[in-house]
Amino acid sequence: MRQRYHPSARYWEELQIGEVFLSPSRTVTETDITNFAGVSGDFNPLHTDETFARSAIFGERIAHGLLVLSIATGAMSRLGFVEGTVEAFLGLNWRFTAPVKIGDTVRVEFKVKEKKESKHPSQGILVLEVTVKNQKGKTTQQGDWYLLVKKKSS
């Protein structure tokens, strides 16, 4: 058996369909948006220009959708349930359903939706149903993530 990286990390066999992991809350700040714009090169005025954003659809600046998705991946890491057992992020089906604004606090729910065998006997595919909600309980992003996870028996 291979060593786990995080004490709460789980192997593919140890994860149960229907099992739910809920992340700690995280407030999205102006600094987050500025840093993400710098790293990604996405300086869209909806995110970076207060005057422009006031006259746009949401009436104020909003976080980049991919910033919030990145926060969700970090939330999974913080929870540790696949930290060191996940071997690859295979893909996602994702929807952006509501804006996240500066000062919003988000929380992420990860539900084990499906487990599939992979081509390699030492790994399995884990499908997580992921939902990001704001402080009001409104879903801002959701979808399925596909992960390649180590098996304990390998």
C-alpha positions in Angstrom: 0.0 0.0 0.0 1.2 3.5 -0.9 1.6 6.2 1.7 -1.1 8.8 2.0 0.0 12.5 1.9 -2.8 13.8 4.2 -4.0 12.0 7.4 -7.6 12.2 6.3 -6.9 11.2 2.7 -9.1 8.3 1.4 -8.4 5.8 -1.3 -11.0 5.1 -4.0 -12.4 2.0 -2.2 -12.8 4.0 1.0 -15.1 6.6 -0.5 -18.8 5.8 -0.5 -21.4 7.0 -3.0 -23.6 9.6 -1.3 -20.9 10.7 1.1 -20.7 14.5 1.6 -17.7 16.7 2.5 -18.4 20.4 3.4 -15.6 22.9 3.3 -15.0 25.7 5.7 -16.3 29.1 4.5 -14.0 31.5 2.6 -14.7 35.2 2.0 -13.8 36.5 -1.5 -11.8 39.7 -1.3 -10.7 42.5 -3.6 -7.1 41.2 -3.2 -8.2 37.8 -4.5 -9.7 39.4 -7.6 -6.6 41.6 -8.2 -4.2 38.7 -7.7 -6.3 36.4 -10.0 -6.4 39.1 -12.7 -2.6 39.4 -12.5 -2.0 35.6 -12.6 -4.5 34.9 -15.3 -4.1 38.0 -17.4 -7.9 38.5 -17.3 -8.4 42.2 -16.6 -12.0 42.3 -17.8 -13.6 45.5 -16.5 -16.4 43.5 -14.9 -13.8 42.4 -12.4 -11.3 45.3 -12.3 -13.1 48.6 -13.0 -15.6 49.8 -10.4 -16.9 52.6 -12.6 -17.5 50.3 -15.6 -19.0 47.5 -13.4 -21.5 49.9 -11.8 -23.2 50.4 -15.2 -23.0 46.7 -16.1 -25.4 43.9 -15.5 -24.5 43.2 -11.8 -24.1 46.8 -10.7 -20.7 46.2 -9.1 -17.5 44.3 -9.7 -17.7 40.5 -9.5 -15.2 37.7 -9.0 -13.9 35.9 -12.0 -15.9 32.7 -12.4 -12.6 30.7 -12.7 -11.3 32.4 -9.5 -14.3 30.9 -7.7 -13.7 27.5 -9.4 -10.1 27.7 -8.2 -11.2 28.5 -4.7 -13.4 25.4 -4.9 -10.4 23.2 -5.9 -8.5 24.7 -2.9 -11.4 23.9 -0.6 -11.1 20.3 -1.7 -7.4 20.3 -0.9 -8.1 21.9 2.5 -10.5 19.1 3.4 -7.8 16.6 2.6 -10.1 13.7 1.6 -8.2 13.0 -1.6 -5.0 15.0 -0.8 -2.2 12.7 -1.9 -4.5 10.0 -3.3 -5.9 11.9 -6.3 -3.6 11.4 -9.2 -5.3 13.5 -11.9 -8.1 16.0 -12.4 -9.7 14.4 -15.5 -12.3 17.0 -16.3 -15.6 18.7 -15.3 -19.1 19.6 -16.4 -19.6 23.0 -14.8 -22.2 25.8 -14.7 -21.8 29.4 -13.4 -25.3 30.2 -12.0 -24.9 33.4 -10.0 -22.2 36.0 -9.5 -19.8 36.1 -6.5 -19.2 39.6 -5.3 -16.4 41.2 -3.3 -17.2 40.3 0.4 -19.3 37.2 -0.4 -18.5 34.2 1.6 -18.5 30.9 -0.2 -18.7 27.3 0.9 -18.3 24.2 -1.2 -20.1 20.9 -0.9 -18.5 17.8 -2.4 -20.8 14.7 -2.8 -19.5 11.4 -4.0 -21.8 10.8 -7.0 -20.3 7.9 -8.8 -17.3 5.5 -8.8 -16.0 3.8 -11.9 -13.3 1.4 -12.7 -10.4 2.8 -14.7 -8.2 1.1 -17.3 -5.4 0.7 -14.7 -6.1 -1.6 -11.8 -4.3 0.7 -9.3 -6.7 3.6 -9.9 -10.4 4.3 -10.0 -12.5 7.2 -11.3 -14.3 9.3 -8.8 -17.2 11.6 -9.8 -17.9 14.4 -7.4 -21.1 16.5 -7.5 -19.7 19.9 -6.5 -21.8 22.9 -5.4 -20.5 26.4 -4.4 -22.9 28.4 -2.3 -22.7 32.0 -1.0 -23.5 33.2 2.5 -27.2 33.4 1.6 -27.3 29.7 0.6 -27.6 30.6 -3.1 -25.8 28.3 -5.5 -23.3 30.2 -7.5 -21.5 27.4 -9.3 -22.2 23.7 -9.7 -21.3 20.6 -11.6 -19.5 17.3 -11.7 -15.7 16.8 -11.3 -13.9 13.7 -12.6 -10.9 12.6 -10.6 -8.4 9.7 -11.0 -7.9 8.3 -7.4 -5.4 5.7 -6.1 -6.7 2.4 -5.0 -5.7 1.0 -1.6 -5.2 -2.5 -3.0 -2.5 -1.4 -5.5 
